[in-house]
Amino acid sequence: MSTRAVNFLHKWISNSVPETVGVDIISVAELTQKLFADAKAIGISGSEIEEETGSVYEVILDAILHYEAGVAD
């Protein structure tokens, strides 16, 4: 994964996860679609982001679960 993709992913999650009120399959899927749309708007492809992370869905879900548990920074 490129440095710009890593930076984008971390910044996007830190800006989007705190706004998430509860987690369900649909909200995580919608956040995943929004992340890809936002990345595409600035020229970062989905494959560039998923190169190292595998499933962006799982990364977002994990971030939400850790945030709700009070573990996220």
JOKARA-V164642 format. One line per field, one symbol per residue. ss: DSSP state (@ for helix, = for strand, . for the rest). burial: 1 if it has 9 or more other C-alpha atoms within 8 Angstrom, else 0. A space follows every 10 residues. Layout:
ss = ???
burial = ???
//
This chain:
ss = ..@@@@@@@@ @@@@@@@@@. ....@@@@@@ @@@@@@@@@@ @....@@@@@ @@@..@@@@@ @@@@@@@@.. ...
burial = 1000110110 0110001100 0010000110 1100110011 0001110111 0010011011 1011111000 000
//
